[in-house]
């Protein structure tokens, strides 16, 4: 806010701690349009690690189970179409969603189970970029509210070996692309004339 002498500033949605990539920030009057980016489609590159499940569905969690991975590219290509279109997802235990005024992750940290009703999300497209078991690289274009870590877990379940999200990078939000963005450090280093 100080850098741009803006009265208001806000980001357009959160990224999981593990994730990197595009997080648009709105300043001043542009904050009125932040909700449009929150609701916009997003594109990610996800690294899914087959054979290992974790408490959080990503690499940050504790390992729950390990299995041998004996899947082929054809096996993966056969299950991916099940996850394209409108699908139901059960939100993860570790999420910023609210239940009775508290975040899901607060309950999870205390070991308290809460109801997590399924939610409909949209996966517009999913491309298998690389299949080198135990790792899969996927490019995913999805709608608002999609949990890519849940998608990774569900793919692992469909393949019969379990999985977790090992890495995630957001490439695009509502037409804004990572390739045309800059880092906060770059912004902070700009002179007043720039």
C-alpha positions as a printed Julia matrix, in Angstrom:
194×3 Matrix{Float64}:
   0.0     0.0     0.0
   2.79    2.41    0.88
   4.68    1.66   -2.32
   1.72    2.67   -4.49
   0.28    5.22   -2.05
  -2.96    3.25   -2.06
  -5.53    3.46    0.71
  -6.62   -0.11    0.09
  -4.9    -3.27   -1.08
  -5.95   -6.88   -1.19
  -5.04  -10.21   -2.73
  -7.43  -12.27   -4.79
  -7.51  -15.57   -2.95
  -5.03  -17.65   -1.03
  -2.46  -20.18   -2.12
  -1.7   -23.24   -0.01
   1.61  -22.91    1.89
   3.19  -25.45   -0.47
   2.06  -23.61   -3.61
   3.86  -20.99   -5.66
   2.98  -18.86   -8.62
   0.48  -16.16   -9.45
  -1.36  -14.3    -6.68
  -2.86  -11.09   -8.12
  -2.9    -8.08   -5.79
  -5.33   -5.2    -6.25
  -4.66   -1.62   -5.12
  -6.99    1.32   -4.54
 -10.16    1.29   -6.62
  -9.14   -2.03   -8.21
  -9.99   -3.77   -4.91
 -13.65   -3.41   -5.95
 -12.97   -5.96   -8.68
 -11.01   -8.46   -6.57
 -14.08  -10.69   -6.25
 -14.07  -11.18  -10.03
 -10.6   -12.71   -9.84
 -11.6   -14.8    -6.81
 -14.43  -16.29   -8.89
 -12.33  -16.71  -12.05
 -10.97  -19.94  -13.5
  -7.42  -20.85  -12.57
  -4.67  -22.9   -14.22
  -2.13  -24.92  -12.26
   0.77  -27.26  -12.84
   0.64  -29.99  -10.22
   3.2   -32.62   -9.26
   1.29  -35.62   -7.92
   3.29  -38.23   -6.04
   1.7   -41.66   -6.26
   2.04  -44.32   -3.58
   2.14  -42.07   -0.51
  -0.74  -40.49    1.39
  -0.33  -37.75    4.01
  -2.39  -36.17    6.77
  -2.83  -32.95    4.78
  -2.98  -34.32    1.23
   0.26  -32.52    0.37
   3.99  -32.74    1.12
   3.59  -30.65    4.29
   1.72  -33.42    6.12
   2.87  -36.51    7.96
   3.06  -39.7     5.94
   0.09  -42.0     6.53
   0.62  -44.86    4.12
   3.09  -45.99    1.46
   2.33  -48.45   -1.34
   4.21  -49.76   -4.33
   3.35  -47.96   -7.55
   2.83  -50.23  -10.54
   0.8   -47.95  -12.79
   1.49  -47.12  -16.4
   0.81  -43.98  -18.4
  -2.17  -45.8   -19.92
  -3.57  -46.51  -16.43
  -3.34  -42.81  -15.56
  -4.83  -41.71  -18.88
  -7.73  -44.11  -18.29
  -8.73  -42.55  -14.92
  -8.2   -38.84  -15.64
 -11.44  -38.4   -17.68
 -13.43  -39.3   -14.52
 -12.24  -36.03  -13.01
 -13.1   -33.68  -15.87
 -16.34  -31.7   -15.79
 -18.5   -31.14  -12.73
 -17.26  -33.33   -9.88
 -17.88  -33.57   -6.15
 -15.01  -32.89   -3.76
 -14.91  -33.3    -0.01
 -12.83  -30.37    1.27
  -9.62  -31.32    3.09
  -9.4   -31.31    6.88
  -6.73  -28.63    6.61
  -8.59  -25.83    4.82
  -9.47  -22.19    5.43
 -13.19  -22.99    5.14
 -15.28  -22.14    8.19
 -17.35  -24.36   10.47
 -19.11  -22.65   13.39
 -16.92  -19.58   13.02
 -13.58  -21.4    13.02
 -11.33  -22.58   10.2
 -11.31  -26.28    9.36
  -7.56  -26.41    9.98
  -8.04  -25.25   13.59
 -10.24  -28.27   14.28
  -7.8   -30.55   12.44
  -4.85  -29.34   14.54
  -6.86  -30.15   17.67
  -7.73  -33.6    16.32
 -11.46  -32.8    16.2
 -13.47  -34.28   13.33
 -16.12  -31.98   11.86
 -18.66  -32.45    9.08
 -17.14  -31.63    5.69
 -19.95  -31.77    3.16
 -19.05  -32.39   -0.46
 -18.99  -29.45   -2.86
 -19.4   -29.37   -6.6
 -16.37  -28.02   -8.45
 -15.5   -27.83  -12.14
 -12.4   -29.21  -13.82
 -12.37  -27.74  -17.32
  -9.32  -29.63  -18.53
  -6.5   -31.8   -17.26
  -3.42  -32.72  -19.28
  -0.91  -35.39  -18.33
   2.37  -33.64  -19.09
   4.67  -36.33  -17.7
   4.29  -39.78  -16.17
   7.43  -41.03  -14.45
   6.07  -43.09  -11.54
   5.79  -42.34   -8.75
   5.39  -38.8   -10.12
   2.78  -37.33  -12.44
   2.88  -33.8   -13.82
  -0.55  -32.41  -14.65
  -1.75  -29.09  -16.06
  -5.2   -28.38  -14.64
  -7.66  -25.65  -15.54
 -10.39  -25.46  -12.93
 -13.14  -23.33  -11.47
 -13.45  -21.58   -8.14
 -13.16  -23.65   -4.97
 -11.23  -26.58   -6.44
  -8.76  -28.21   -4.08
  -5.95  -29.6    -6.23
  -4.64  -31.6    -3.25
  -7.99  -33.38   -3.01
  -7.87  -33.99   -6.76
  -4.4   -35.56   -6.33
  -5.68  -37.79   -3.51
  -8.73  -38.82   -5.56
  -6.57  -39.72   -8.57
  -4.37  -41.85   -6.31
  -7.45  -43.56   -4.9
  -8.78  -44.27   -8.41
  -5.4   -45.79   -9.34
  -5.44  -47.94   -6.19
  -2.13  -46.7    -4.83
  -2.91  -43.46   -3.0
  -1.25  -40.11   -3.71
  -0.51  -36.66   -2.39
   0.26  -33.29   -3.95
   4.05  -32.85   -3.97
   4.16  -29.39   -5.61
   1.75  -26.84   -7.05
   2.27  -23.74   -9.18
  -0.52  -21.38  -10.25
   0.03  -20.22  -13.83
  -3.1   -18.2   -14.49
  -6.08  -16.55  -12.81
  -8.88  -15.09  -14.89
  -6.69  -14.33  -17.89
  -3.8   -12.92  -15.83
  -0.67  -14.98  -16.48
   2.34  -15.76  -14.31
   4.59  -15.1   -17.31
   3.43  -11.45  -17.36
   3.72  -10.9   -13.6
   6.47   -9.74  -11.29
   7.51  -10.59   -7.76
   6.84   -8.47   -4.69
  10.59   -7.97   -4.43
  10.67   -6.51   -7.94
   7.8    -4.15   -7.1
   9.5    -3.03   -3.9
  12.7    -2.27   -5.81
  11.08    0.02   -8.38
  11.88    3.72   -8.28
   9.08    6.3    -8.13
   9.61    6.98  -11.85
   9.08    3.34  -12.79
